[in-house]
Amino acid sequence: MGEEEDYPGQTLATQNHDVIEHWADERGGKPATVPGTEHNGLPGVLRINFPGYGGKSLKEIPWSEWFKTFDERKLVFLFQQKMSDGHQSNFFHFDSPFREHD
């Protein structure tokens, strides 16, 4: 669905909610935040909680809340479909077009 890689290990970028949710669902990931980082009534640090990856300190939240925060911050979701060795990848990172560059 959506973003497809040209080669394994390629980093892709999207702001498409369906692509992000589908990518997470394929990996058993749930939308989450880091407790204690909330501000202005919104979740603070956004994460995706993958089963078996030490997310005990994360608080799962609804996708609607996660995407509201994602959109308000105008974030870009950077991710991989597969690692360079061809195995499924859980790599993701956020970027912002408004972030100051060095």
ZAGU-968904 format. One line per field, with one value per residue: residue number from 0; residue in one letter; chain; x negated, y negated, z negated of N, C-alpha, C, O, CB in turn. Coordinates in Angstrom, 3 decimals. Atoms other than C-alpha are relative to their C-alpha. Glycine has a CB too. Layout:
<atoms>
k	(NUM,...) $
r	(A,...) $
c	(A,...) $
n.east	(X,...) $
n.north	(Y,...) $
n.up	(Z,...) $
ca.east	(X,...) $
ca.north	(Y,...) $
ca.up	(Z,...) $
c.east	(X,...) $
c.north	(Y,...) $
c.up	(Z,...) $
o.east	(X,...) $
o.north	(Y,...) $
o.up	(Z,...) $
cb.east	(X,...) $
cb.north	(Y,...) $
cb.up	(Z,...) $
</atoms>
This chain:
<atoms>
k	(0,1,2,3,4,5,6,7,8,9,10,11,12,13,14,15,16,17,18,19,20,21,22,23,24,25,26,27,28,29,30,31,32,33,34,35,36,37,38,39,40,41,42,43,44,45,46,47,48,49,50,51,52,53,54,55,56,57,58,59,60,61,62,63,64,65,66,67,68,69,70,71,72,73,74,75,76,77,78,79,80,81,82,83,84,85,86,87,88,89,90,91,92,93,94,95,96,97,98,99,100,101) $
r	(M,G,E,E,E,D,Y,P,G,Q,T,L,A,T,Q,N,H,D,V,I,E,H,W,A,D,E,R,G,G,K,P,A,T,V,P,G,T,E,H,N,G,L,P,G,V,L,R,I,N,F,P,G,Y,G,G,K,S,L,K,E,I,P,W,S,E,W,F,K,T,F,D,E,R,K,L,V,F,L,F,Q,Q,K,M,S,D,G,H,Q,S,N,F,F,H,F,D,S,P,F,R,E,H,D) $
c	(A,A,A,A,A,A,A,A,A,A,A,A,A,A,A,A,A,A,A,A,A,A,A,A,A,A,A,A,A,A,A,A,A,A,A,A,A,A,A,A,A,A,A,A,A,A,A,A,A,A,A,A,A,A,A,A,A,A,A,A,A,A,A,A,A,A,A,A,A,A,A,A,A,A,A,A,A,A,A,A,A,A,A,A,A,A,A,A,A,A,A,A,A,A,A,A,A,A,A,A,A,A) $
n.east	(-0.841,0.676,1.422,0.757,1.431,0.673,0.964,-0.058,0.802,-0.269,-0.848,-1.110,-0.594,-1.420,-0.888,-1.264,-0.451,-0.270,1.290,0.624,-0.755,0.179,1.374,0.052,-0.840,0.720,1.050,-0.611,0.238,-1.134,0.375,0.339,0.708,0.824,-0.692,0.693,0.477,-1.159,-0.081,-1.174,-1.060,0.323,1.117,1.311,0.847,-0.731,0.721,-0.812,0.345,0.070,0.041,1.284,1.120,0.280,-0.837,-0.733,-0.125,-0.848,-1.451,-0.722,-1.068,-0.726,0.584,-0.528,0.782,1.365,0.049,-0.263,1.287,0.878,-0.386,0.206,1.454,0.414,1.108,0.167,0.321,1.062,-0.104,0.473,-0.819,0.893,1.409,0.797,0.098,-1.290,-0.938,-0.897,0.622,-0.831,0.628,-0.731,0.505,-0.796,0.714,-0.863,0.536,0.225,1.135,1.184,1.087,1.337) $
n.north	(1.184,1.290,0.179,-1.215,0.239,-0.413,-1.015,-0.237,0.907,1.383,0.757,0.672,1.079,0.202,0.612,-0.667,-0.755,-1.399,-0.672,-0.146,-0.975,-1.317,-0.411,-0.406,-1.192,-1.151,-0.364,-0.141,1.234,0.799,1.391,0.192,1.204,-0.152,0.661,1.115,0.963,0.697,1.450,0.618,-0.980,-0.965,-0.888,0.598,-0.755,-1.073,-1.246,-1.163,-1.060,-1.315,-1.064,-0.638,0.920,0.811,1.186,0.030,1.376,0.748,-0.011,-0.102,0.990,-0.254,0.590,1.359,0.897,-0.052,0.745,1.423,0.556,-0.114,1.036,1.336,0.269,-0.075,-0.956,-0.931,-1.329,-0.656,-1.417,-1.028,-1.211,-1.138,0.301,-0.278,-1.451,-0.485,-0.271,1.103,1.002,0.811,1.319,1.215,1.230,1.160,1.200,1.156,0.944,1.277,-0.157,0.737,-0.854,0.501) $
n.up	(0.000,0.034,-0.247,-0.283,-0.140,-1.230,0.412,1.449,0.820,-0.373,0.909,-0.667,0.786,-0.268,0.990,-0.249,1.173,-0.347,-0.191,1.323,0.789,-0.626,0.286,1.408,0.176,-0.549,0.951,1.316,0.738,0.480,0.251,1.409,0.398,1.200,1.103,0.628,-1.000,-0.533,0.159,-0.631,-0.154,-1.049,0.323,-0.224,-0.922,-0.669,-0.263,-0.361,0.942,-0.628,1.008,0.229,-0.184,1.178,0.076,1.272,0.478,-0.921,0.232,-1.263,-0.189,-1.254,-1.204,-0.218,0.852,-0.517,-1.257,0.263,0.429,-1.171,-0.961,0.566,-0.014,-1.404,-0.053,-1.118,0.493,-0.768,0.358,-0.923,-0.145,0.243,0.235,-1.191,-0.186,-0.485,1.092,0.353,0.865,0.890,0.097,-0.339,0.616,-0.394,-0.403,-0.147,-0.964,0.683,0.890,-0.421,-0.459,0.328) $
ca.east	(0.000,-1.332,-5.038,-7.164,-10.933,-13.192,-15.655,-15.789,-17.051,-15.811,-14.366,-10.964,-9.058,-5.318,-2.667,0.099,2.058,3.124,-0.461,-1.732,1.056,0.736,-3.066,-2.660,0.163,-1.952,-4.516,-2.044,-2.824,-0.444,-0.439,-2.032,-3.565,-6.170,-4.330,-5.217,-6.017,-2.497,-1.964,0.996,3.321,1.584,-0.705,-4.366,-6.951,-5.279,-6.347,-5.080,-5.024,-6.173,-5.517,-8.654,-10.772,-10.867,-7.989,-6.973,-7.533,-5.251,-1.567,0.579,3.017,5.675,4.538,6.811,4.904,1.525,2.327,3.744,0.391,-1.537,0.416,0.283,-3.514,-3.631,-5.875,-7.168,-7.339,-10.639,-10.609,-11.930,-9.898,-12.858,-16.407,-19.236,-19.336,-15.683,-14.143,-11.189,-12.306,-10.791,-12.954,-11.146,-12.000,-10.258,-11.430,-10.015,-10.377,-10.478,-13.429,-16.531,-19.334,-23.005) $
ca.north	(0.000,-3.414,-3.987,-1.292,-1.077,-0.877,1.313,2.942,0.563,-2.554,-5.198,-6.470,-9.557,-10.155,-12.193,-9.851,-8.496,-5.318,-4.464,-5.035,-3.048,-0.172,-0.072,0.093,2.664,4.980,5.032,5.299,1.707,-0.499,-4.306,-5.480,-8.392,-8.797,-9.506,-12.815,-14.567,-15.908,-19.616,-21.816,-18.838,-16.840,-13.821,-14.759,-12.456,-10.197,-6.582,-3.306,-0.493,2.800,6.005,7.426,4.288,2.894,0.442,0.884,-2.832,-3.836,-4.728,-3.493,-6.092,-6.067,-6.676,-9.764,-11.378,-10.308,-11.718,-14.965,-15.593,-14.412,-16.817,-19.797,-19.460,-19.032,-16.006,-13.720,-9.977,-8.484,-4.690,-1.532,1.346,3.742,3.728,3.962,7.735,8.000,8.653,6.549,3.323,1.519,-1.565,-4.874,-8.443,-11.793,-14.900,-18.378,-20.705,-23.552,-22.193,-24.352,-22.760,-23.069) $
ca.up	(0.000,0.872,0.567,2.156,2.065,5.113,3.174,-0.310,-2.975,-1.196,-3.510,-2.393,-3.542,-3.901,-5.672,-4.505,-7.482,-5.670,-4.694,-8.253,-9.906,-7.396,-7.883,-11.679,-11.514,-9.317,-12.150,-15.041,-16.036,-18.000,-18.225,-21.462,-23.325,-26.046,-29.333,-30.948,-27.655,-27.037,-26.443,-25.517,-25.948,-23.214,-23.407,-23.612,-22.049,-19.481,-19.102,-17.688,-20.233,-18.700,-20.669,-22.225,-21.762,-25.305,-25.004,-28.655,-29.265,-26.365,-26.638,-23.757,-22.384,-19.636,-16.062,-15.946,-18.824,-17.394,-13.921,-15.347,-17.034,-13.940,-11.704,-14.061,-14.194,-10.400,-10.820,-8.080,-8.767,-7.537,-7.368,-5.764,-4.367,-4.448,-5.757,-3.230,-3.847,-2.732,-6.175,-7.316,-8.983,-11.972,-11.357,-11.516,-12.415,-12.316,-10.532,-10.306,-7.344,-9.884,-11.822,-11.745,-9.760,-10.738) $
c.east	(-0.880,-1.467,-0.715,-1.456,-0.509,-0.994,0.107,-0.938,0.219,0.904,1.031,0.551,1.466,0.639,1.389,0.376,0.198,-1.298,-0.648,0.708,-0.166,-1.393,-0.108,0.786,-0.695,-1.033,0.535,-0.168,1.271,-0.472,-0.221,-0.679,-0.836,0.707,-0.864,-0.518,1.139,-0.148,1.169,1.110,-0.238,-1.107,-1.321,-0.761,0.809,-0.918,0.980,-0.510,0.079,-0.083,-1.402,-1.211,-0.172,0.823,0.785,0.213,0.879,1.467,0.682,1.159,0.730,-0.717,0.477,-0.788,-1.443,-0.115,0.309,-1.302,-0.979,0.279,-0.256,-1.471,-0.569,-1.220,0.010,-0.467,-1.022,-0.039,-0.632,1.018,-0.831,-1.402,-0.779,-0.162,1.326,1.013,0.846,-0.664,1.048,-0.559,0.979,-0.599,0.914,-0.927,1.029,-0.618,-0.322,-1.166,-1.165,-1.085,-1.327,-0.695) $
c.north	(-1.239,0.068,1.336,-0.374,0.438,1.120,0.187,-0.947,-1.462,-0.653,-0.765,-1.077,-0.157,-0.818,0.632,0.897,1.480,0.791,0.279,1.085,1.415,0.549,0.512,1.294,1.263,0.550,0.185,-1.235,-0.754,-1.432,-0.225,-1.354,0.321,-0.748,-1.108,-1.033,-0.817,-1.510,-0.545,1.004,1.040,0.933,-0.705,0.768,1.161,1.191,1.006,1.131,1.347,1.060,0.603,-0.904,-0.974,-1.262,-0.129,-1.425,-0.849,0.132,0.059,-0.991,0.325,-0.648,-1.434,-1.037,-0.108,-0.855,-1.486,-0.698,-0.019,-1.142,-1.408,-0.383,0.033,0.914,0.798,1.317,0.622,1.459,0.882,1.128,1.223,-0.510,0.364,1.501,0.632,0.336,-1.246,-0.940,-0.712,-1.412,-1.098,-1.152,-1.121,-1.122,-1.108,-0.935,-1.355,0.050,-0.793,0.983,-0.647,-0.543) $
c.up	(0.000,0.353,0.185,0.240,1.366,-0.283,-1.513,-0.747,0.332,-1.042,0.820,-0.922,0.387,-1.114,0.099,-1.178,0.308,0.157,-1.354,-0.811,0.563,-0.307,-1.435,-0.229,0.514,-0.978,-1.419,-0.866,-0.341,-0.236,-1.493,-0.203,-1.231,-1.128,-0.609,0.985,0.600,-0.173,0.818,0.289,1.082,-0.475,0.302,1.061,0.580,0.258,0.607,-0.879,0.721,-1.086,-0.097,0.156,-1.150,-0.124,-1.296,-0.503,0.918,-0.379,1.365,0.020,1.300,1.193,0.202,-0.797,0.515,1.260,-0.186,-0.388,1.175,0.986,-0.534,-0.013,1.412,0.179,1.301,-0.616,0.956,-0.434,1.056,0.059,-0.372,-0.289,1.264,0.252,0.443,-1.073,-0.291,-1.000,-0.850,-0.120,0.385,-0.780,0.454,0.431,0.125,1.030,-0.628,-0.967,0.556,0.383,-0.353,1.228) $
o.east	(-1.765,-1.841,-0.663,-1.752,0.052,-1.302,0.460,-2.068,-0.283,1.865,0.690,0.288,1.822,0.127,2.332,-0.347,-0.183,-1.388,-1.142,0.062,-0.317,-1.539,-0.692,0.309,-0.598,-1.389,-0.239,0.038,2.243,-1.610,0.535,-1.050,-0.627,0.856,-2.082,-1.089,0.917,-0.784,1.491,1.816,0.646,-1.886,-1.392,-0.462,1.302,-2.098,2.186,-1.704,1.160,-0.848,-2.044,-2.342,-0.634,0.344,1.838,1.178,1.055,1.891,0.536,1.840,0.209,-1.389,-0.306,-1.082,-2.017,-1.034,-0.216,-1.599,-1.662,-0.645,-0.748,-1.809,-1.755,-2.181,1.031,-1.368,-0.710,-0.036,-0.914,1.611,-0.382,-1.806,-0.239,-0.426,1.418,2.181,0.415,-1.321,2.152,-0.105,1.619,-1.265,1.584,-2.034,2.226,-1.806,-0.969,-1.473,-1.382,-1.347,-1.449,-1.831) $
o.north	(-1.367,0.532,2.207,-1.403,1.336,1.921,-0.758,-1.185,-2.341,-0.040,-1.483,-1.063,-0.066,-0.891,0.183,1.837,2.338,1.936,1.381,1.968,2.368,1.727,1.568,2.200,2.319,1.727,0.377,-1.175,-0.741,-1.641,0.282,-2.040,1.335,-1.967,-0.981,-2.044,-1.600,-1.982,-0.031,0.881,1.847,0.585,-1.562,0.653,2.014,1.037,0.763,1.429,1.799,0.907,0.892,-0.418,-2.094,-2.248,-0.767,-1.693,-2.041,1.133,-0.856,-1.190,1.074,-1.671,-2.280,-2.118,-1.196,-1.663,-2.321,-1.788,-1.019,-1.797,-2.268,-1.562,-0.221,0.584,0.895,1.334,0.898,1.750,0.445,1.500,2.101,-1.577,1.010,1.915,1.848,0.559,-2.378,-0.491,-0.998,-2.182,-1.050,-0.962,-1.005,-1.268,-0.853,-1.248,-2.193,-0.940,-0.837,1.946,-1.872,-1.008) $
o.up	(-0.845,1.429,-0.684,0.847,1.993,0.599,-2.217,-0.321,-0.368,-1.506,1.760,-2.124,1.562,-2.231,-0.552,-1.509,-0.488,-0.287,-1.593,-1.375,-0.201,-0.634,-1.678,-0.912,-0.112,-0.919,-2.357,-2.078,0.414,-0.657,-2.321,0.750,-1.896,-1.047,-0.728,0.578,1.524,-1.115,1.889,1.290,1.367,-1.362,1.183,2.250,-0.159,0.572,0.658,-0.897,1.098,-2.037,0.912,0.166,-0.934,-0.685,-1.321,-1.219,0.666,-0.957,2.175,-0.986,2.126,1.056,0.635,-0.288,0.546,1.388,0.551,0.101,1.393,1.469,0.196,0.097,1.619,0.873,1.981,-1.455,2.114,-1.630,2.172,-0.954,-1.110,0.173,2.162,1.381,0.612,-0.756,-0.072,-1.939,-0.387,-0.966,1.435,-1.798,1.480,-0.087,0.260,0.947,0.000,-1.630,1.767,-0.338,-0.360,1.139) $
cb.east	(0.953,0.146,-0.633,0.588,-0.765,-0.715,-1.454,-0.362,-1.448,0.645,-0.844,1.112,-0.770,0.720,0.082,-0.073,1.296,0.822,-0.943,0.030,1.490,0.216,-0.981,0.554,1.339,-0.683,-1.084,-0.579,-0.902,0.609,1.083,-0.915,0.989,-1.474,0.382,-1.133,-0.749,1.277,-1.327,-0.406,1.255,-0.421,0.103,-0.804,-1.288,0.608,-0.654,-0.097,0.946,-1.215,1.028,-0.138,0.177,-1.411,0.942,-0.745,-1.376,-0.216,0.473,0.513,-0.575,1.452,0.347,1.490,0.013,-0.418,0.975,1.069,-0.587,0.196,1.469,0.563,-0.739,-0.317,0.064,-1.035,1.287,-1.401,1.456,-1.391,0.549,-0.014,-0.551,-1.367,-0.468,-0.213,-0.763,1.318,-0.784,0.098,-1.243,1.517,-1.509,0.920,-0.788,0.212,0.977,1.243,-0.375,-0.493,0.097,-0.846) $
cb.north	(-0.003,-0.601,-0.774,0.757,0.723,-1.195,-0.400,1.466,0.326,-0.072,-0.967,1.011,-1.332,1.348,-1.543,0.817,-0.586,0.080,-0.859,-1.343,-0.383,-0.090,-1.175,-1.122,-0.186,-0.384,-1.059,1.185,-0.888,0.609,-0.963,1.140,-1.171,-0.545,1.024,0.513,0.725,0.490,-0.677,-0.684,-0.696,-0.722,1.331,-0.044,0.522,-0.502,0.569,0.357,-0.024,0.099,1.100,1.128,-0.766,-0.363,-0.007,0.811,-0.634,0.478,-1.271,1.439,-1.467,-0.534,0.843,-0.066,0.499,1.461,0.600,-0.172,0.820,1.377,0.151,-0.068,1.020,-1.405,0.951,-0.547,0.891,-0.702,0.397,0.538,0.133,0.970,0.779,-0.648,0.652,1.186,0.449,0.540,-1.020,0.650,-0.069,0.147,-0.287,-0.464,0.210,-0.722,-0.181,-0.416,1.489,-0.952,0.255,1.100) $
cb.up	(-1.214,-1.340,-1.142,1.227,-1.095,0.652,0.416,-0.323,0.153,1.402,-0.884,0.395,0.213,0.152,0.207,1.293,-0.530,1.294,0.884,-0.768,-0.035,1.533,0.228,-0.902,0.722,1.304,0.000,-0.705,0.785,-1.311,0.534,-0.498,-0.279,0.224,-1.077,-0.809,1.109,-0.684,0.429,1.289,0.281,1.300,0.796,-1.299,-0.719,1.323,-1.313,1.561,-1.244,0.965,0.336,0.912,1.270,-0.008,1.137,-1.055,-0.124,1.434,-0.823,0.220,0.029,-0.102,1.227,-0.388,-1.468,0.295,0.992,-1.128,-1.181,0.697,0.364,-1.413,-0.873,0.532,-1.195,1.093,-0.121,-0.219,-0.198,-0.429,1.454,1.213,-1.253,-0.132,-1.292,0.821,-1.278,-0.578,0.837,-1.388,0.891,-0.300,0.392,-1.155,1.343,-1.359,1.134,-0.740,-0.174,-1.114,1.522,-0.629) $
</atoms>
